[in-house]
Amino acid sequence: MQRLPLGPLRTFDLAARHESFARAAQALHLTDSAVSHQMRRLEAAVGFALFERRGRRVVLTNAGREFHRTVHDSLETMAAAAAELASRAGEAAGPLAIGAPPMFASKWLAPRLAEFARSHPAIECTVRVVDNDAVAAAEADIGIAFGSGPWPGRWSRVLAEVALSPACSPRLFGDRGGVIPDPAALGEVPLLHQDDGTEWRRWFAAAGVKPPAAGRQMHFSDISVAIDVALHGGGMVLASDVLSSQHVRDGTLVRPFPTRIAADGQWCVLCDPRRIDLPAIRVFLAWLTAQFEAPEPRPRPRG
């Protein structure tokens, strides 16, 4: 056997877990051909085939599967040892990958991440925006997902129960002096939906008001875009405190009615249980949970 090249081992670990050279290339910011070259070099060094090519897919050989177990465990051991030594030096340090769907990344994490970075400058954060359903499988140290679980193979903790209530820009009812008299007036404005209208129908039922017979409707595949449209005076959105609290505090969104409905899920944090005690992960988890446990500041008065 040739001298084992260490560089391709991380690439091999990713390609083996995903059974895809393309996904390994994407995670490492390499080209597909660069990944293929590294795997050929590694196979030449170990003296046996690691993958079988099946069209665009790659599948581990029996020897490759056994080798991957050793490589993956070794990489985890080295990462844990490095993090532990950094911790002994007095500060959590190193890279930290955070996976989150667009709605959470843009509306909750983005306004707060600079605070975490200032407090922990030795932790290098990478935010990976993925579909909510893909968070549990994302290449990330910490995942934040909306749902009710379970997430097999993942440690999880509920960050926040989610309730929805209407929110809009004060400009939406500017011709009324910013005052919305009652929920019946919602028939006069565009309603912004993330779904087929079920959530709005549930809200009208909870408020004891008949839904508008007709009106302007807009539908969005991501609630963060619907909130942005509401911010620009484009309509009324059903939004949670988790995703809209910063805008409510700034006074750019207002909540005209007290009625709330429970969402079908909660915000949860996920982690590989084998890595949960790594210092950088532990520090971020403590910060994250503290953010949700702290009382929200009162909205700033406008004017």
Secondary structure, DSSP 8 states (H G I E B T S, - for coil): -----SHHHHHHHHHHHHT-HHHHHHHHT--HHHHHHHHHHHHHHHTS--EEEETTEEEE-HHHHHHHHHHHHHHHHHHHHHHHHHHHTTS--EEEEEEE-HHHIIIIIHHHHHHHHHH-TTEEEEEEE--GGGGGGSS-SEEEEEE----TT-EEEEEEEEEEEEEB-GGGGGGGTT----GGGGGGS-EEESSSSHHHHHHHHHHT----SS--EEE-SSHHHHHHHHHTTS-EEEEEHHHHHHHHHHTSSB------EEEEEEEEEEE-TTTTTSHHHHHHHHHHHHHHHS---------
